[in-house]
Amino acid sequence: MPRDSLIRDLGDWDLHIEDGDLLSDDWIREAAFGGEHSVGWCADELVDVFIEKCDEYDMDYDQPADPEGFKKQVQEAATAFVRQWRLRLKEIYPLLARAT
């Protein structure tokens, strides 16, 4: 998973995407291995969870007065997160395949 991401901040609150507690196993598989057609759906689901947890845990991101502005920022981060995760897996998958 990408390390430099707003989305990774969930881990600071002990909320881990990879545990399957926040999002379904189907989401995790699709986010990690899906095609370009599913990037938007995966990012949208991630945005919903991120904003829900920000509200639940009172996470302060100096959110702008306009909630849609913050949502747009999270949407961009979530989209980049999914794309970077997929790229990283493509890089390491050949290494994992050779190790088995």
Secondary structure, 3 states (H helix, E strand, C coil): CCCCCHHHHHHHHCCCHHHCCCCCHHHHHHHHHCCHHHHHHHHHHHHHHHHHHHHHHCCCCCCCCCHHHHHHHHHHHHHHHHHHHHHHHHHHHHHHHHHC
